[in-house]
Amino acid sequence: MRKNKFVAKTLLLIVLAFAMVISACGNGDNKSTNAGNDGKTAEGKSGNSSGELKPVELVMVFPVGGEPKDLKLVQDEINKMTKAKINATVKLVPIGFGAWAQQKTLMMSGNEQVDLIVSGLGTYSQDVAKGQLLELDGYLAENGQGVTEALDSLDTAFLNATRIDGKIYAVPSIRDLAADYGITMRKDLVEKYNIDTAAIKSLDDLDVVFKTIKDNEPDMIPTVKYGTSILDIYVLSYFDNLGEGFGVLPGYDNDLKVVNMYETPEYAEMLNTVRRWNQTGYIAKDAATSTETQYNLVKSGKAFSFISHMKPGIETQESRSTGKEMVSVHFRPAATATYNITSVMWSIARNSKDPERAMMLLNMMYTDKDFINLLDYGIENKHYVKVSDNVIDYPQGVDATSSGYNLQMGWMFGNQSLSHIWNGDDPELWNQLAEFNRNAVKSKALGFTFNADAVKTEIAAVTNVQNQYKIALETGTVDPIAKLPEFNKQLKAAGIDKIIAEKQKQLDAWAAAKK
């Protein structure tokens, strides 16, 4: 389960940058479970045998932080499996995160073969509107029953959340499909100064913690930003951002009434807290402009904590990311909205040469344990070894830097619950995450996707205003008493009320169609 956390967080920030015109996270090392899945193969689910199918080559496109040296070796092993099960060979096409948007656009707009492609990443509705993704309902019914069963075993709301005008054009990877929120801190310092983690219930309870660190560790920043600001991801614990954050749903409900987040008392209160921290020296003075990641700051001994979204297993994940043992305190409940589901998905492209076989391959990603572990971890005894039946580690003499296949992006590849557990993680992690997903508060607008075409000009103008004020406010760099009203005045002048009215109109129509 170990992976390149910088890559994972980079992807999360890409997702949230599109979704809220901010940064996400998320969360990187996404994991989940498919309760009751017995690892049946695509062949068993589709009702076909490889001998009845003509041979095809399928092209599978996905983003990566860097192409592994042994990718071709892993592809060869995959092809032995897919040839036997669905009479197909697979060409893996990894594209660097930096080139993803441009390369994906070129591939999808031309005639280049693309069968399966990672979708979502903030452009789902736009890609559907351009006709670049095939409707999947029929293909799922015929050859993708395993995909549907894996997602529905968690909650039928998850697959339904991908529907646009009642149709499915993508299926979410099974990972943390919800998020809770809190703070992650260096465990050695928590213990050294007897910090009572049970007493931390809200942001305001952190003042005493940060004072302890500032008084006793004067060269250390008590808390640093996660994403682009201290509150960047944390605001999602209070609001369903309904796509890009210009018009939100407080409490994931609010009787489906859309409001301006920047005018809510909850947001103003958070800004006042962060301003207090900044003035007291609990936040670095250059927080608004610094590009250093929270992981590097903790790793180098310069930072104590960061506030973020969370999930089961977060302490192990963040300990690996920082190189320090970390402890997390969760004080905002788990919730899920459309963007949690649609941020990372898989689609069959319009350019697919054989959509039926592409769906069989996709079905394997949600049902075939051997296939998933090849994608996730590479070749057994070369890239990983089994410590026990379902726990793995690097082979002797191999580590994350020397491994020839260290993609470690199981959060992206279909159903990661079928993958092995990495040594050091809780053996019950998949079950814990399944319950986490099932029990999360579901937004009343779960499944709603905003079409911004009618207000594109206003969104561009409002985004420019947001870029002038948001980071400074959310790092406590400026006084919110003076600057927040000014921010809202400029947002209104740029057209935020028109965006909210359009979003409300679409949300009302969506809700009426569901009745």
C-alpha positions, 0 to 999 in steps of 0.5 A: 500500500506504500506509495509515492506520497508526493505523487498522490498529493499532487494528484489530489491537489490537481483534483481539488484545483479543478473542483474548487479552484483551490488545491486535496488531496487528498488524499493520496493513498486512497484505499477501500474495500469490496465486502464479500468480493470473492475475487472472481475474474472478468471471464466469470462475470462476463459469461465469455471465455477467451476462446470465443473472443477474437484477439484484440489490443486494448490501450489503457491510459493513466497519469503517473509521477514517473514511468517505472523502469520495469513497466514493460515487464509488468505489462508482459505479465499482465498480458499473459493473464488478459490473453488467457481470460479475455483474449486481449493484450494491454498496452499501458500508456502512462502520462506524467502529471505535468503533461496530463491535461495537454496529452489527454486532450490531444489523444481524446480529440484525435483518432488515436486509440484509447480504450480505458482512461482515467477520468474525473480530475475536475473535467468529467462533465466537460468531457461528457459534454464534448462526447469524449466518453461512452455511456456505460450503462449497457456495457456494465449490464453486459460485461461489467457486473463485477464493477457494479457489484463492487461499488454497490456493496459499499453503497448504491449512491456511489455509482449513481453519483456519476450519472449525468442526465441519468447516464453513467459515463465513468466508474469511480475507483474504490478508495476513500470515497469520503473524508473526515477532518482534523489535525496530524501532529508529531507524536514524539512532541505530543508525548514529550509535552503531554498534549491531551489529544482527547481535549482537541474537539475543534480548531479553537482547542489548538491554541493551547497546543500551538502555544506549547510548541512555540514556547518549547520549540522556538525554531519550529512552526506549530502548524503549516498549510495543507494545499494552498492555505491553512483552511484549504481542504478543511472548509470541505468539512462544513460545505459541499462545494457543489463543483467549484466552490462558488455556491455551496451547500452548508452542512451537506444539506441546507435544504438544498439552498445554495449560498456564498461560502464566503458570506457564511458565519462558519467561514468568518469564524475560521478566518478569525481563528487563523488570523489569531494564530498568525498574529501569535506566531503559530503560522509562518509569516511567509505561509501565503507565498511559501511553496514548501510542502507540509511533508518536507517541513515536518521531515526537516524538523521545521513544522509540528502539524498540519490540518487536513482531510483524513481517513482510516490509516492516515497516521501510518500514511502520514508517518511514511510521508514525513519520515516522523511518527505522526498522530492524528486527531479527527474532530470533524465527521466523515462526509461525502459529496459528488466531488469525492466520488468523481475525482478519480474514475475510469471511462471507456473513451469514444476512441475505443476500438472495442468497447465491449472488451474494454469493459471486460478489462475494466471488470477485471480491475474490480474483480481480479485479485491477481490483476490488481496486484500486478497493477499496484505492486508489480511482480511478486518476488521481484518488486515485492515479497509476501510477509504473510498471505496478504501482507507484503514488503519490499524484497531484501535489498530493495527499497522505494528508490531502487525498485523497478516498479514503484507506481504504488497508485492502487487508489487509482487502479479500480478496486484496491481492496483486492490488493495486498496490505503493505507491511506496517498497515493495519491488517483490517484496513480495508474493512475499516475503510469500507465502514468509513465509506458506508457510514459517512454523511451523504450530501443531500446533493450527492450525484448533482453535477453543475454545468458551468457553461452558462456562467463561464465568464462570471466564473473566470472573473470570480476566480480572479477575485478569489486568487487575490484574497483567498490565500491571504485570508486563509493563512491569517496574513490579512485581517478578515474584519477588514478584508472579508467584506471587501472580498465579498464586495468584489465577488459580487461585482464579478458575478458570484450571485449569477453563478449561485442563481444558475447553480440553484436553478440546476440543483432544483431541476435535479432534485425535481427529476429525482422525485 
